Amino acid sequence: MAAEIIDCKAIAATIKGELTKQVAAIAEEGLTPRLAVIVAGDDAASAAYVRGKQRDSAETGIASDLWQVPGEGEPAAIEAAIRAHIERLNADPAVDGMILQLPLPEDVYEDTLIETIDPRKDVDGLHPENAGLLVQGAARYLPATPHGVQQILVRSGNDPGGKHVVIVGRSRLVGLPLANMLVQKRAGANATVTLCHTSTPDLAGYTRAADILVAAAGVPGLITADMVRPGAVVIDVGISRVDDPSRKRGYRLAGDVDFEAVAQVARAITPVPGGVGLMTRAMLLTNVVRAARQFRGR
Ligand code: NAD
């Protein structure tokens, strides 16, 4: 039987609708939530993500500014230019949230720059203070992609509570915070979590034991049908560009899941594109609104 394709577009639209109302309510107090996006270099995929974030901001009534730093030159000079933007935006009371679009140009070290961001404006939730609060179960900002995965599960009727969730990928952007979120004793979490990675032997042995399988490895087609338990829910976070001469632009976007085959086994599945990516943008804006409400003027 073919799986239900979870309608992430509809879920993201619902969340954006909720946000639009919240932004309108805040506007009545004379305040417009404002997001600043810092981009270094001209990575095409990053530019596309940033355009999407700005489009969604505009749709929900959130102001957004793009600060572009040239990607050529000495890494130290690029780093200094980014730091100057961060410091200025930290000090600007009209800016509620900022994100430093990753990846940065080669040899520009992201950690020290992220640590420069005022944690109250760190709407990506990457600052060590925010990452630590998340682990303690007292998150200030839930990182957008894992939060998006959680919302997909909850809003599609696949609450992770009491389920075995297997996550493939332990990055600090996706897999690790998602594992931390889903093990917590709270609504929309309360799962038993297994976190798999490149040193996991017999990956399929783990993935087949999942009620909910989240693929976040960045390896196109990694999850094949034989790795999925019949009836499982499969969330595909992966987005990779795969050469495809039949397409006008020369590539297509591929997830980590062999979609056609896995859809014959799973009970529910998310597509790529049109899946988790849409949710990531919506959840980022949730954090911007939260920042405006909690910290504007403080
Ligand atoms: P990353 O490269 O930082 O981390 C990948 C993780 O997967 C690592 O922990 C690694 O151990 C694990 N991994 C890689 N190959 C594996 C394998 N063969 N078996 C088991 N584990 C393996 O990547 P990331 O930033 O976490 O992103 C992962 C994917 O998700 C990428 O395709 C990225 O483009 C995508 N992504 C999508 C969104 C979205 O909004 N949909 C957001 C962020 C990242």
py3Dmol code that shows the C-alpha trace and the ligand (Angstrom):
import py3Dmol

protein = """\
ATOM      1  CA  MET A   1       0.000   0.000   0.000  1.00  0.00           C
ATOM      2  CA  ALA A   2       1.338   3.462  -0.866  1.00  0.00           C
ATOM      3  CA  ALA A   3       2.147   5.739   2.053  1.00  0.00           C
ATOM      4  CA  GLU A   4       0.340   8.953   2.910  1.00  0.00           C
ATOM      5  CA  ILE A   5       2.465  11.839   1.688  1.00  0.00           C
ATOM      6  CA  ILE A   6       2.476  14.268   4.593  1.00  0.00           C
ATOM      7  CA  ASP A   7       1.345  17.672   3.354  1.00  0.00           C
ATOM      8  CA  CYS A   8       4.142  19.824   4.768  1.00  0.00           C
ATOM      9  CA  LYS A   9       3.081  22.713   2.571  1.00  0.00           C
ATOM     10  CA  ALA A  10      -0.296  22.820   4.322  1.00  0.00           C
ATOM     11  CA  ILE A  11       1.278  22.448   7.779  1.00  0.00           C
ATOM     12  CA  ALA A  12       3.758  25.261   7.054  1.00  0.00           C
ATOM     13  CA  ALA A  13       0.910  27.434   5.725  1.00  0.00           C
ATOM     14  CA  THR A  14      -1.073  26.859   8.931  1.00  0.00           C
ATOM     15  CA  ILE A  15       1.923  27.862  11.054  1.00  0.00           C
ATOM     16  CA  LYS A  16       2.554  30.934   8.900  1.00  0.00           C
ATOM     17  CA  GLY A  17      -1.128  31.859   9.250  1.00  0.00           C
ATOM     18  CA  GLU A  18      -0.800  31.635  13.047  1.00  0.00           C
ATOM     19  CA  LEU A  19       2.340  33.759  12.891  1.00  0.00           C
ATOM     20  CA  THR A  20       0.699  36.392  10.685  1.00  0.00           C
ATOM     21  CA  LYS A  21      -1.974  36.881  13.360  1.00  0.00           C
ATOM     22  CA  GLN A  22       0.659  37.139  16.098  1.00  0.00           C
ATOM     23  CA  VAL A  23       2.674  39.661  14.066  1.00  0.00           C
ATOM     24  CA  ALA A  24      -0.489  41.722  13.465  1.00  0.00           C
ATOM     25  CA  ALA A  25      -1.203  41.717  17.215  1.00  0.00           C
ATOM     26  CA  ILE A  26       2.356  42.865  17.949  1.00  0.00           C
ATOM     27  CA  ALA A  27       2.027  45.563  15.251  1.00  0.00           C
ATOM     28  CA  GLU A  28      -0.873  47.055  17.186  1.00  0.00           C
ATOM     29  CA  GLU A  29       1.681  47.846  19.892  1.00  0.00           C
ATOM     30  CA  GLY A  30       3.698  49.692  17.244  1.00  0.00           C
ATOM     31  CA  LEU A  31       6.336  46.992  16.852  1.00  0.00           C
ATOM     32  CA  THR A  32       7.432  45.154  13.699  1.00  0.00           C
ATOM     33  CA  PRO A  33       9.503  42.012  14.315  1.00  0.00           C
ATOM     34  CA  ARG A  34      12.745  42.306  12.382  1.00  0.00           C
ATOM     35  CA  LEU A  35      15.139  39.618  11.160  1.00  0.00           C
ATOM     36  CA  ALA A  36      18.671  40.308   9.904  1.00  0.00           C
ATOM     37  CA  VAL A  37      20.362  37.766   7.642  1.00  0.00           C
ATOM     38  CA  ILE A  38      24.129  37.837   7.162  1.00  0.00           C
ATOM     39  CA  VAL A  39      25.445  36.060   4.085  1.00  0.00           C
ATOM     40  CA  ALA A  40      29.132  35.688   3.225  1.00  0.00           C
ATOM     41  CA  GLY A  41      30.041  34.685  -0.315  1.00  0.00           C
ATOM     42  CA  ASP A  42      27.839  33.659  -3.205  1.00  0.00           C
ATOM     43  CA  ASP A  43      26.948  30.018  -2.566  1.00  0.00           C
ATOM     44  CA  ALA A  44      23.957  29.381  -4.858  1.00  0.00           C
ATOM     45  CA  ALA A  45      22.124  27.053  -2.457  1.00  0.00           C
ATOM     46  CA  SER A  46      22.529  29.550   0.415  1.00  0.00           C
ATOM     47  CA  ALA A  47      21.198  32.353  -1.780  1.00  0.00           C
ATOM     48  CA  ALA A  48      18.116  30.261  -2.591  1.00  0.00           C
ATOM     49  CA  TYR A  49      17.510  29.508   1.117  1.00  0.00           C
ATOM     50  CA  VAL A  50      17.877  33.171   2.005  1.00  0.00           C
ATOM     51  CA  ARG A  51      15.417  34.221  -0.702  1.00  0.00           C
ATOM     52  CA  GLY A  52      12.924  31.735   0.733  1.00  0.00           C
ATOM     53  CA  LYS A  53      13.409  33.077   4.265  1.00  0.00           C
ATOM     54  CA  GLN A  54      12.904  36.657   3.094  1.00  0.00           C
ATOM     55  CA  ARG A  55       9.800  35.730   1.087  1.00  0.00           C
ATOM     56  CA  ASP A  56       8.237  33.989   4.093  1.00  0.00           C
ATOM     57  CA  SER A  57       9.145  36.931   6.345  1.00  0.00           C
ATOM     58  CA  ALA A  58       7.375  39.348   4.016  1.00  0.00           C
ATOM     59  CA  GLU A  59       4.301  37.102   3.823  1.00  0.00           C
ATOM     60  CA  THR A  60       3.914  37.063   7.596  1.00  0.00           C
ATOM     61  CA  GLY A  61       4.611  40.781   8.105  1.00  0.00           C
ATOM     62  CA  ILE A  62       8.110  40.356   9.524  1.00  0.00           C
ATOM     63  CA  ALA A  63      10.716  42.836   8.279  1.00  0.00           C
ATOM     64  CA  SER A  64      13.964  41.336   7.044  1.00  0.00           C
ATOM     65  CA  ASP A  65      17.290  42.801   5.967  1.00  0.00           C
ATOM     66  CA  LEU A  66      20.062  41.102   4.069  1.00  0.00           C
ATOM     67  CA  TRP A  67      23.678  41.950   4.904  1.00  0.00           C
ATOM     68  CA  GLN A  68      26.038  40.629   2.257  1.00  0.00           C
ATOM     69  CA  VAL A  69      29.748  40.154   2.895  1.00  0.00           C
ATOM     70  CA  PRO A  70      32.083  39.460  -0.069  1.00  0.00           C
ATOM     71  CA  GLY A  71      33.324  35.860   0.012  1.00  0.00           C
ATOM     72  CA  GLU A  72      36.721  36.509  -1.615  1.00  0.00           C
ATOM     73  CA  GLY A  73      39.854  37.545   0.231  1.00  0.00           C
ATOM     74  CA  GLU A  74      41.701  36.602   3.397  1.00  0.00           C
ATOM     75  CA  PRO A  75      39.601  34.509   5.812  1.00  0.00           C
ATOM     76  CA  ALA A  76      40.585  36.882   8.645  1.00  0.00           C
ATOM     77  CA  ALA A  77      39.237  39.874   6.690  1.00  0.00           C
ATOM     78  CA  ILE A  78      35.966  38.071   5.891  1.00  0.00           C
ATOM     79  CA  GLU A  79      35.655  37.092   9.552  1.00  0.00           C
ATOM     80  CA  ALA A  80      36.238  40.694  10.656  1.00  0.00           C
ATOM     81  CA  ALA A  81      33.589  41.965   8.230  1.00  0.00           C
ATOM     82  CA  ILE A  82      31.048  39.438   9.520  1.00  0.00           C
ATOM     83  CA  ARG A  83      31.915  40.268  13.130  1.00  0.00           C
ATOM     84  CA  ALA A  84      31.394  43.978  12.464  1.00  0.00           C
ATOM     85  CA  HIS A  85      27.879  43.246  11.167  1.00  0.00           C
ATOM     86  CA  ILE A  86      27.080  41.021  14.154  1.00  0.00           C
ATOM     87  CA  GLU A  87      28.249  43.639  16.652  1.00  0.00           C
ATOM     88  CA  ARG A  88      26.271  46.391  14.949  1.00  0.00           C
ATOM     89  CA  LEU A  89      23.131  44.229  14.808  1.00  0.00           C
ATOM     90  CA  ASN A  90      23.577  43.192  18.466  1.00  0.00           C
ATOM     91  CA  ALA A  91      23.477  46.871  19.383  1.00  0.00           C
ATOM     92  CA  ASP A  92      20.518  47.770  17.147  1.00  0.00           C
ATOM     93  CA  PRO A  93      17.348  47.781  19.267  1.00  0.00           C
ATOM     94  CA  ALA A  94      15.160  47.448  16.141  1.00  0.00           C
ATOM     95  CA  VAL A  95      16.673  44.046  15.262  1.00  0.00           C
ATOM     96  CA  ASP A  96      15.036  41.134  17.084  1.00  0.00           C
ATOM     97  CA  GLY A  97      16.773  38.176  15.493  1.00  0.00           C
ATOM     98  CA  MET A  98      19.783  37.494  13.317  1.00  0.00           C
ATOM     99  CA  ILE A  99      21.094  34.520  11.444  1.00  0.00           C
ATOM    100  CA  LEU A 100      24.490  33.864   9.979  1.00  0.00           C
ATOM    101  CA  GLN A 101      23.814  31.813   6.866  1.00  0.00           C
ATOM    102  CA  LEU A 102      25.988  28.687   6.800  1.00  0.00           C
ATOM    103  CA  PRO A 103      28.204  27.400   5.306  1.00  0.00           C
ATOM    104  CA  LEU A 104      30.747  30.207   5.486  1.00  0.00           C
ATOM    105  CA  PRO A 105      33.562  30.546   2.920  1.00  0.00           C
ATOM    106  CA  GLU A 106      36.454  28.114   3.360  1.00  0.00           C
ATOM    107  CA  ASP A 107      38.665  28.674   6.421  1.00  0.00           C
ATOM    108  CA  VAL A 108      36.273  31.163   8.029  1.00  0.00           C
ATOM    109  CA  TYR A 109      35.636  29.670  11.447  1.00  0.00           C
ATOM    110  CA  GLU A 110      31.935  29.764  12.277  1.00  0.00           C
ATOM    111  CA  ASP A 111      32.023  28.923  16.002  1.00  0.00           C
ATOM    112  CA  THR A 112      33.699  32.101  17.223  1.00  0.00           C
ATOM    113  CA  LEU A 113      31.355  34.195  15.083  1.00  0.00           C
ATOM    114  CA  ILE A 114      28.237  32.440  16.391  1.00  0.00           C
ATOM    115  CA  GLU A 115      29.496  33.052  19.927  1.00  0.00           C
ATOM    116  CA  THR A 116      29.576  36.782  19.116  1.00  0.00           C
ATOM    117  CA  ILE A 117      25.814  36.877  18.485  1.00  0.00           C
ATOM    118  CA  ASP A 118      23.718  38.158  21.400  1.00  0.00           C
ATOM    119  CA  PRO A 119      22.039  34.895  22.552  1.00  0.00           C
ATOM    120  CA  ARG A 120      18.692  36.707  22.782  1.00  0.00           C
ATOM    121  CA  LYS A 121      18.944  37.471  19.046  1.00  0.00           C
ATOM    122  CA  ASP A 122      20.290  34.033  18.062  1.00  0.00           C
ATOM    123  CA  VAL A 123      17.094  32.787  16.405  1.00  0.00           C
ATOM    124  CA  ASP A 124      18.927  29.807  14.873  1.00  0.00           C
ATOM    125  CA  GLY A 125      19.545  28.583  18.428  1.00  0.00           C
ATOM    126  CA  LEU A 126      23.201  27.798  17.695  1.00  0.00           C
ATOM    127  CA  HIS A 127      24.900  29.937  20.369  1.00  0.00           C
ATOM    128  CA  PRO A 128      26.375  27.668  23.099  1.00  0.00           C
ATOM    129  CA  GLU A 129      24.080  29.287  25.683  1.00  0.00           C
ATOM    130  CA  ASN A 130      21.001  28.407  23.626  1.00  0.00           C
ATOM    131  CA  ALA A 131      22.295  24.927  22.758  1.00  0.00           C
ATOM    132  CA  GLY A 132      22.879  24.336  26.491  1.00  0.00           C
ATOM    133  CA  LEU A 133      19.413  25.570  27.465  1.00  0.00           C
ATOM    134  CA  LEU A 134      17.924  23.174  24.908  1.00  0.00           C
ATOM    135  CA  VAL A 135      19.745  20.193  26.431  1.00  0.00           C
ATOM    136  CA  GLN A 136      18.489  21.235  29.861  1.00  0.00           C
ATOM    137  CA  GLY A 137      14.904  21.226  28.604  1.00  0.00           C
ATOM    138  CA  ALA A 138      14.607  25.003  28.966  1.00  0.00           C
ATOM    139  CA  ALA A 139      15.069  26.043  25.337  1.00  0.00           C
ATOM    140  CA  ARG A 140      14.958  29.734  24.493  1.00  0.00           C
ATOM    141  CA  TYR A 141      14.834  29.044  20.747  1.00  0.00           C
ATOM    142  CA  LEU A 142      14.281  25.601  19.273  1.00  0.00           C
ATOM    143  CA  PRO A 143      16.501  25.239  16.187  1.00  0.00           C
ATOM    144  CA  ALA A 144      14.294  25.587  13.134  1.00  0.00           C
ATOM    145  CA  THR A 145      14.839  22.300  11.306  1.00  0.00           C
ATOM    146  CA  PRO A 146      14.411  19.941  14.280  1.00  0.00           C
ATOM    147  CA  HIS A 147      11.460  22.042  15.460  1.00  0.00           C
ATOM    148  CA  GLY A 148       9.984  21.692  11.974  1.00  0.00           C
ATOM    149  CA  VAL A 149      10.361  17.902  12.135  1.00  0.00           C
ATOM    150  CA  GLN A 150       8.645  17.837  15.529  1.00  0.00           C
ATOM    151  CA  GLN A 151       5.776  19.986  14.245  1.00  0.00           C
ATOM    152  CA  ILE A 152       5.333  17.742  11.186  1.00  0.00           C
ATOM    153  CA  LEU A 153       4.990  14.732  13.471  1.00  0.00           C
ATOM    154  CA  VAL A 154       2.600  16.370  15.913  1.00  0.00           C
ATOM    155  CA  ARG A 155       0.444  18.124  13.326  1.00  0.00           C
ATOM    156  CA  SER A 156       0.165  15.084  11.033  1.00  0.00           C
ATOM    157  CA  GLY A 157      -1.170  12.928  13.857  1.00  0.00           C
ATOM    158  CA  ASN A 158       2.086  11.047  14.423  1.00  0.00           C
ATOM    159  CA  ASP A 159       2.941  12.202  17.928  1.00  0.00           C
ATOM    160  CA  PRO A 160       6.370  10.825  18.888  1.00  0.00           C
ATOM    161  CA  GLY A 161       5.282  10.161  22.496  1.00  0.00           C
ATOM    162  CA  GLY A 162       6.009   6.543  23.448  1.00  0.00           C
ATOM    163  CA  LYS A 163       7.439   5.789  20.000  1.00  0.00           C
ATOM    164  CA  HIS A 164      10.904   4.630  18.984  1.00  0.00           C
ATOM    165  CA  VAL A 165      12.420   7.413  16.894  1.00  0.00           C
ATOM    166  CA  VAL A 166      15.588   6.569  14.975  1.00  0.00           C
ATOM    167  CA  ILE A 167      17.537   9.551  13.654  1.00  0.00           C
ATOM    168  CA  VAL A 168      20.280   9.116  11.052  1.00  0.00           C
ATOM    169  CA  GLY A 169      22.738  12.016  11.396  1.00  0.00           C
ATOM    170  CA  ARG A 170      24.158  13.644  14.523  1.00  0.00           C
ATOM    171  CA  SER A 171      24.932  17.171  13.316  1.00  0.00           C
ATOM    172  CA  ARG A 172      24.475  19.997  15.772  1.00  0.00           C
ATOM    173  CA  LEU A 173      22.133  21.666  13.285  1.00  0.00           C
ATOM    174  CA  VAL A 174      19.692  18.787  12.918  1.00  0.00           C
ATOM    175  CA  GLY A 175      20.222  15.311  14.391  1.00  0.00           C
ATOM    176  CA  LEU A 176      21.677  16.163  17.796  1.00  0.00           C
ATOM    177  CA  PRO A 177      19.167  18.883  18.792  1.00  0.00           C
ATOM    178  CA  LEU A 178      16.288  16.765  17.455  1.00  0.00           C
ATOM    179  CA  ALA A 179      17.390  13.842  19.633  1.00  0.00           C
ATOM    180  CA  ASN A 180      17.626  16.183  22.627  1.00  0.00           C
ATOM    181  CA  MET A 181      14.169  17.581  21.957  1.00  0.00           C
ATOM    182  CA  LEU A 182      12.386  14.291  21.401  1.00  0.00           C
ATOM    183  CA  VAL A 183      13.675  12.495  24.518  1.00  0.00           C
ATOM    184  CA  GLN A 184      12.352  15.216  26.826  1.00  0.00           C
ATOM    185  CA  LYS A 185       9.369  14.523  29.044  1.00  0.00           C
ATOM    186  CA  ARG A 186       6.913  16.936  27.494  1.00  0.00           C
ATOM    187  CA  ALA A 187       4.098  17.147  24.956  1.00  0.00           C
ATOM    188  CA  GLY A 188       5.227  16.456  21.404  1.00  0.00           C
ATOM    189  CA  ALA A 189       8.284  14.568  22.638  1.00  0.00           C
ATOM    190  CA  ASN A 190       8.608  11.729  25.181  1.00  0.00           C
ATOM    191  CA  ALA A 191      10.073   9.326  22.614  1.00  0.00           C
ATOM    192  CA  THR A 192      12.747   6.684  22.915  1.00  0.00           C
ATOM    193  CA  VAL A 193      15.486   7.936  20.622  1.00  0.00           C
ATOM    194  CA  THR A 194      18.315   6.171  18.838  1.00  0.00           C
ATOM    195  CA  LEU A 195      20.866   8.436  17.168  1.00  0.00           C
ATOM    196  CA  CYS A 196      22.803   6.828  14.291  1.00  0.00           C
ATOM    197  CA  HIS A 197      25.822   8.194  12.461  1.00  0.00           C
ATOM    198  CA  THR A 198      28.729   7.294  10.192  1.00  0.00           C
ATOM    199  CA  SER A 199      30.233   4.930  12.780  1.00  0.00           C
ATOM    200  CA  THR A 200      27.002   3.030  13.383  1.00  0.00           C
ATOM    201  CA  PRO A 201      27.535  -0.590  12.345  1.00  0.00           C
ATOM    202  CA  ASP A 202      24.563  -2.258  10.626  1.00  0.00           C
ATOM    203  CA  LEU A 203      22.582   0.950  10.137  1.00  0.00           C
ATOM    204  CA  ALA A 204      19.650  -1.007   8.679  1.00  0.00           C
ATOM    205  CA  GLY A 205      19.363  -3.010  11.899  1.00  0.00           C
ATOM    206  CA  TYR A 206      18.549   0.239  13.712  1.00  0.00           C
ATOM    207  CA  THR A 207      16.417   1.902  11.062  1.00  0.00           C
ATOM    208  CA  ARG A 208      14.231  -1.215  10.765  1.00  0.00           C
ATOM    209  CA  ALA A 209      13.457  -0.920  14.483  1.00  0.00           C
ATOM    210  CA  ALA A 210      12.034   2.598  14.067  1.00  0.00           C
ATOM    211  CA  ASP A 211       8.389   3.563  14.483  1.00  0.00           C
ATOM    212  CA  ILE A 212       9.506   6.971  13.217  1.00  0.00           C
ATOM    213  CA  LEU A 213      12.608   7.247  11.047  1.00  0.00           C
ATOM    214  CA  VAL A 214      14.244  10.637  10.498  1.00  0.00           C
ATOM    215  CA  ALA A 215      16.905  10.748   7.779  1.00  0.00           C
ATOM    216  CA  ALA A 216      19.324  13.678   8.143  1.00  0.00           C
ATOM    217  CA  ALA A 217      22.587  12.419   6.685  1.00  0.00           C
ATOM    218  CA  GLY A 218      22.853  14.386   3.452  1.00  0.00           C
ATOM    219  CA  VAL A 219      23.387  11.203   1.419  1.00  0.00           C
ATOM    220  CA  PRO A 220      20.908  10.912  -1.468  1.00  0.00           C
ATOM    221  CA  GLY A 221      19.005   7.627  -1.479  1.00  0.00           C
ATOM    222  CA  LEU A 222      20.701   6.321   1.698  1.00  0.00           C
ATOM    223  CA  ILE A 223      17.452   4.953   3.103  1.00  0.00           C
ATOM    224  CA  THR A 224      16.168   2.135   0.925  1.00  0.00           C
ATOM    225  CA  ALA A 225      12.887   0.236   1.282  1.00  0.00           C
ATOM    226  CA  ASP A 226      14.501  -2.765   3.001  1.00  0.00           C
ATOM    227  CA  MET A 227      15.716  -0.423   5.783  1.00  0.00           C
ATOM    228  CA  VAL A 228      12.187   0.627   6.742  1.00  0.00           C
ATOM    229  CA  ARG A 229       9.735  -1.300   8.909  1.00  0.00           C
ATOM    230  CA  PRO A 230       6.338  -1.659   7.194  1.00  0.00           C
ATOM    231  CA  GLY A 231       4.015   0.958   8.679  1.00  0.00           C
ATOM    232  CA  ALA A 232       6.764   3.306   9.864  1.00  0.00           C
ATOM    233  CA  VAL A 233       6.613   7.097   9.511  1.00  0.00           C
ATOM    234  CA  VAL A 234       9.557   8.446   7.500  1.00  0.00           C
ATOM    235  CA  ILE A 235      10.735  12.069   7.666  1.00  0.00           C
ATOM    236  CA  ASP A 236      13.328  13.057   5.080  1.00  0.00           C
ATOM    237  CA  VAL A 237      15.438  16.048   6.124  1.00  0.00           C
ATOM    238  CA  GLY A 238      18.137  15.567   3.476  1.00  0.00           C
ATOM    239  CA  ILE A 239      18.457  17.994   0.593  1.00  0.00           C
ATOM    240  CA  SER A 240      21.246  17.378  -1.911  1.00  0.00           C
ATOM    241  CA  ARG A 241      21.802  18.614  -5.430  1.00  0.00           C
ATOM    242  CA  VAL A 242      22.144  15.687  -7.815  1.00  0.00           C
ATOM    243  CA  ASP A 243      23.304  16.181 -11.420  1.00  0.00           C
ATOM    244  CA  ASP A 244      20.405  15.759 -13.816  1.00  0.00           C
ATOM    245  CA  PRO A 245      21.049  16.794 -17.434  1.00  0.00           C
ATOM    246  CA  SER A 246      17.336  16.319 -18.222  1.00  0.00           C
ATOM    247  CA  ARG A 247      16.556  19.368 -16.057  1.00  0.00           C
ATOM    248  CA  LYS A 248      16.943  22.881 -17.373  1.00  0.00           C
ATOM    249  CA  ARG A 249      19.118  23.898 -14.421  1.00  0.00           C
ATOM    250  CA  GLY A 250      21.218  20.706 -14.697  1.00  0.00           C
ATOM    251  CA  TYR A 251      20.381  19.246 -11.295  1.00  0.00           C
ATOM    252  CA  ARG A 252      17.513  18.103  -9.124  1.00  0.00           C
ATOM    253  CA  LEU A 253      17.034  18.146  -5.370  1.00  0.00           C
ATOM    254  CA  ALA A 254      17.182  14.756  -3.705  1.00  0.00           C
ATOM    255  CA  GLY A 255      16.425  13.629  -0.181  1.00  0.00           C
ATOM    256  CA  ASP A 256      18.136  10.897   1.833  1.00  0.00           C
ATOM    257  CA  VAL A 257      15.232   8.534   1.232  1.00  0.00           C
ATOM    258  CA  ASP A 258      14.571   6.430  -1.871  1.00  0.00           C
ATOM    259  CA  PHE A 259      11.119   8.001  -2.006  1.00  0.00           C
ATOM    260  CA  GLU A 260       9.318   5.825  -4.575  1.00  0.00           C
ATOM    261  CA  ALA A 261      10.368   2.515  -3.015  1.00  0.00           C
ATOM    262  CA  VAL A 262      10.054   3.568   0.630  1.00  0.00           C
ATOM    263  CA  ALA A 263       6.574   4.993  -0.019  1.00  0.00           C
ATOM    264  CA  GLN A 264       5.486   1.417  -0.792  1.00  0.00           C
ATOM    265  CA  VAL A 265       6.496   0.295   2.713  1.00  0.00           C
ATOM    266  CA  ALA A 266       5.994   3.276   5.025  1.00  0.00           C
ATOM    267  CA  ARG A 267       2.664   4.448   6.438  1.00  0.00           C
ATOM    268  CA  ALA A 268       3.517   8.116   5.977  1.00  0.00           C
ATOM    269  CA  ILE A 269       6.416   9.963   4.359  1.00  0.00           C
ATOM    270  CA  THR A 270       7.588  13.522   3.625  1.00  0.00           C
ATOM    271  CA  PRO A 271       8.677  14.545   0.109  1.00  0.00           C
ATOM    272  CA  VAL A 272      11.806  16.418  -1.018  1.00  0.00           C
ATOM    273  CA  PRO A 273      11.456  19.169  -2.081  1.00  0.00           C
ATOM    274  CA  GLY A 274       8.263  20.451  -0.463  1.00  0.00           C
ATOM    275  CA  GLY A 275       8.841  18.784   2.893  1.00  0.00           C
ATOM    276  CA  VAL A 276      10.969  19.647   5.907  1.00  0.00           C
ATOM    277  CA  GLY A 277      12.529  22.642   4.104  1.00  0.00           C
ATOM    278  CA  LEU A 278       9.229  24.547   4.131  1.00  0.00           C
ATOM    279  CA  MET A 279       8.885  23.878   7.842  1.00  0.00           C
ATOM    280  CA  THR A 280      12.397  25.094   8.605  1.00  0.00           C
ATOM    281  CA  ARG A 281      11.538  28.529   7.265  1.00  0.00           C
ATOM    282  CA  ALA A 282       8.260  28.699   9.181  1.00  0.00           C
ATOM    283  CA  MET A 283       9.903  27.690  12.474  1.00  0.00           C
ATOM    284  CA  LEU A 284      12.687  30.246  12.048  1.00  0.00           C
ATOM    285  CA  LEU A 285      10.043  32.964  11.873  1.00  0.00           C
ATOM    286  CA  THR A 286       8.396  31.545  15.001  1.00  0.00           C
ATOM    287  CA  ASN A 287      11.661  32.315  16.788  1.00  0.00           C
ATOM    288  CA  VAL A 288      11.799  35.861  15.394  1.00  0.00           C
ATOM    289  CA  VAL A 289       8.307  36.565  16.743  1.00  0.00           C
ATOM    290  CA  ARG A 290       9.289  35.022  20.076  1.00  0.00           C
ATOM    291  CA  ALA A 291      12.379  37.229  20.188  1.00  0.00           C
ATOM    292  CA  ALA A 292      10.332  40.375  19.476  1.00  0.00           C
ATOM    293  CA  ARG A 293       7.812  39.512  22.162  1.00  0.00           C
ATOM    294  CA  GLN A 294      10.305  38.604  24.847  1.00  0.00           C
ATOM    295  CA  PHE A 295      13.260  40.872  24.342  1.00  0.00           C
ATOM    296  CA  ARG A 296      12.366  43.974  22.332  1.00  0.00           C
ATOM    297  CA  GLY A 297      13.365  46.993  24.316  1.00  0.00           C
ATOM    298  CA  ARG A 298      15.088  45.013  27.076  1.00  0.00           C
TER     299      ARG A 298
END
"""
ligand_1 = """\
44
NAD
P 26.080 17.243 8.261
O 26.912 16.824 7.104
O 26.565 18.274 9.198
O 25.739 15.959 9.127
C 25.386 14.742 8.541
C 25.313 13.681 9.606
O 24.904 12.464 9.002
C 26.616 13.417 10.314
O 26.369 13.385 11.706
C 27.046 12.040 9.839
O 27.604 11.273 10.898
C 25.747 11.418 9.383
N 25.945 10.569 8.214
C 26.459 10.920 7.012
N 26.515 9.845 6.195
C 26.011 8.794 6.886
C 25.819 7.440 6.592
N 26.147 6.918 5.393
N 25.297 6.654 7.547
C 24.974 7.149 8.769
N 25.129 8.445 9.100
C 25.655 9.255 8.174
O 24.682 17.652 7.629
P 23.421 18.463 8.235
O 23.716 19.897 8.273
O 22.915 17.791 9.462
O 22.390 18.200 7.063
C 21.971 16.893 6.738
C 21.109 16.962 5.494
O 19.952 17.711 5.807
C 21.752 17.682 4.313
O 21.285 17.072 3.119
C 21.226 19.080 4.411
O 21.195 19.739 3.174
C 19.845 18.816 4.917
N 19.262 19.925 5.669
C 17.998 20.216 5.359
C 17.357 21.212 6.036
C 15.940 21.488 5.706
O 15.449 22.553 6.027
N 15.239 20.548 5.094
C 18.010 21.947 7.029
C 19.316 21.593 7.363
C 19.937 20.559 6.673
"""
view = py3Dmol.view(width=600, height=400)
view.addModel(protein, "pdb")
view.setStyle({"model": 0}, {"cartoon": {"style": "trace"}})
view.addModel(ligand_1, "xyz")
view.setStyle({"model": 1}, {"stick": {}})
view.zoomTo()
view.show()
